[in-house]
Amino acid sequence: QVQLVESGGGLVQPGGSLRLTCTASASIASFVAMGWYRQGPGKERELVARFTRGGSTDYTDAVKGRFTISRDSGLQTVYLQMNSLKTEDTAVYYCNARDPYNVDSWGRGTQVTVSS
């Protein structure tokens, strides 16, 4: 069972920045994909950003140019740098890892609130 622990959420002003951290209990190189999803109030969960095998990245259009996903394999950690935050970014952000059998592991989430 892979454990994922997120941190770094908080309250920030519009235009501000936050960096989220996800630390895994296993080597992140073992995953088919790893990254971040979010679920805003009254919304469904959506992909924000992820790594796939080979180091490619995917971003939802809503965050392109503002968010950057990065990783430190030695620390078994993935980061999400969030800049130019908007109120629309308010959500619980969940770390996700998918194994080669397409089984997903999820963190419990970290709250990001962008206040106006």
N, C-alpha and C positions, 0 to 999 in steps of 0.2 A: 504494500500500500504506500503510495507516494503521498507525502505530506507537503503541502504548499502553504506558506505563511506570508501574507502581505503586510506591508506597513507603509507609512508615508502620507496617508490621507490626512485631510484636515480642512479647515476653513480658510478660504483665500478670496481676495478681492478680484473682480474682473480685470483681466490683463495680467494677473499674477502668474506665478509658476509653482509647481509642486513636482517632486520626484517620488514615484512609487517604487517599492522594492518587493520582489517576490523571491523567497529563498526556498529551495526544494530540498527534500531529504535524499534525493538520488541525483546522479549525474544528469545534467540537463542535455548532454549529448545523446542520451538514450531516447529522447523524445522525437516523435515525428514533427511535432509542432509545439510551441510554447509561447504564451503571450497573455494578453489582457482582454477581458470583456468588461462590459459595464451594463448596469441596469438603472435607469433613471426612474424617478417617481412616475408611476402609472405607465411605464414603458416595458417592453420586452428586452431581454438581454441581447446585446449586440457585440460583435467583434469590434475591438478598438485597434489593436495592433498585435502582430505575432511574428515570430520567426518560424520558418519552415526549414527542413533539412537543406544543408548547403549554405545556410546563412541568409537566404532571401527573406525579405520582409513584406508584409501586407499591412496596409492601413485602410481604415474606413475613410471615405472621402471627407467626412466631417472634421477629421483631425489632421489631414495631410498638411504639412508645412508648419504645424504647431507642436505635434507630439513626436517624440523619437524613442524607439525601443532600442535597448542595448543589453548586453549581457556580460557576465564574468563567469566563465565556465569553472574556473578554479574555486570560486566561492559558491557555485551552484545557484547563481542568482541572475534574475532578469530585472531590468529597470524600465520604467516608463517616465521619461522626462516630458512634462506637460507645461508648455509655455502659452502665453496669450490666452489664458483660460477665459471661457465664456460661461455665462449662467447655464447654458445648455449642456455644459459638461458635468453638471451636478449629477452624481450617480454613486452607487456602490460599484467599486472596481474590483473585479475578481481575476485572480491569476488562474491560468489554465495550462495544463500540460496533457498532451495526447501521446499515448504510447504506440508502438508499432502495430498493435491490435486494434487501434482506434478507440481505446478506452480512455476517457477523459478523467483527469483529476482536477479538483477545484479547491482553491483556498476559500476561506470564509468571508473574504471581502474586506475592503477598507473604504470608508466613506470619504468622498470628495464633495465639498460644498463650495460653490462659487457664488458669493453673495453680491447683490447689486446695491 
